[in-house]
Amino acid sequence: MAESGRDDKRPQSGIGGKRVSDNDDPLRKLEEKVGKTFELIKQTNAEKLALQQDLEKLRAESRERAKAIEAQQRELVALRREREEVRLRIEKLLQRIDALTAPESGA
């Protein structure tokens, strides 16, 4: 017995007594469309899940990179501050050296 509930040996007749082939059967066409739609939905859902997983992975990587950038920015600020302190100390040392090596102006 066929899925449509008819006996396969009996001729199918359409409107006006014409024989309806399987390709022209509206129910068969609908079943095919529903099947294709189901497969498309299944495939789309699988792709959506994969994309959601990729997105979560990228978000996690982004958070880690943001933390690394923040740490590097703090380190950069500290290094700049230290460089400025070293520059000021060197300037003071150079001023002392200049004062010690300068010819005495009172002699």
C-alpha positions in Angstrom: 0.0 0.0 0.0 1.4 3.5 -0.9 1.8 6.3 1.6 -1.2 8.1 0.2 -3.4 5.2 1.4 -4.2 4.0 -2.1 -3.3 0.6 -3.6 -0.4 1.1 -6.0 -2.1 -1.2 -8.6 -5.2 0.9 -8.9 -4.9 3.8 -11.4 -4.9 7.2 -9.9 -7.4 9.5 -11.5 -7.5 13.2 -11.3 -10.2 15.7 -12.1 -12.2 14.6 -15.1 -11.1 11.0 -14.8 -7.6 11.6 -16.0 -4.8 9.5 -14.6 -2.5 11.5 -12.2 1.2 10.4 -12.3 3.3 10.5 -9.1 5.0 13.7 -10.4 1.7 15.5 -10.8 0.2 14.4 -7.5 -0.2 17.6 -5.4 0.1 15.6 -2.1 3.4 14.0 -3.3 4.7 17.5 -4.3 3.7 18.9 -0.9 5.4 16.0 0.9 8.6 16.6 -1.1 8.5 20.3 -0.3 7.9 19.6 3.4 10.8 17.1 3.4 13.1 19.6 1.7 12.0 22.4 4.1 12.7 20.1 7.1 16.2 19.3 5.8 16.9 23.0 5.1 15.7 23.9 8.6 17.8 21.1 10.1 20.9 22.3 8.2 20.2 25.9 9.1 19.9 25.1 12.8 23.2 23.1 12.6 24.9 26.1 11.0 23.4 28.5 13.5 24.7 26.4 16.4 28.2 26.3 14.8 28.1 30.0 14.3 27.0 30.6 17.9 29.8 28.5 19.2 32.3 30.4 17.0 30.8 33.7 18.2 31.2 32.6 21.9 34.8 31.6 21.2 35.6 34.9 19.5 34.0 36.8 22.4 36.1 34.9 24.9 39.2 35.7 22.8 38.2 39.3 22.6 37.8 39.5 26.4 41.3 37.9 26.9 42.8 40.3 24.4 41.1 43.3 26.1 42.6 42.2 29.4 46.0 41.9 27.8 45.7 45.3 26.2 44.7 46.8 29.5 47.7 45.2 31.2 50.1 46.5 28.5 48.6 50.0 28.7 49.2 50.0 32.5 52.8 48.8 31.9 53.3 51.5 29.3 52.2 54.2 31.7 54.5 52.8 34.4 57.4 52.6 32.0 56.8 56.2 30.8 56.7 57.4 34.4 59.9 55.6 35.2 61.6 57.0 32.1 60.6 60.5 33.2 62.0 59.9 36.7 65.3 58.6 35.2 65.5 61.6 32.9 65.1 64.0 35.8 67.7 62.2 37.8 70.2 62.3 34.9 69.5 66.0 34.5 70.3 66.6 38.2 73.5 64.5 37.9 74.6 66.4 34.8 73.9 69.7 36.7 76.1 68.5 39.6 78.9 67.4 37.2 78.7 70.8 35.4 78.9 72.6 38.8 81.9 70.5 39.8 83.8 70.9 36.5 83.0 74.5 35.8 85.9 76.9 36.4 85.4 78.9 39.5 84.1 82.2 38.6 85.4 83.9 41.7 89.2 83.3 41.1 
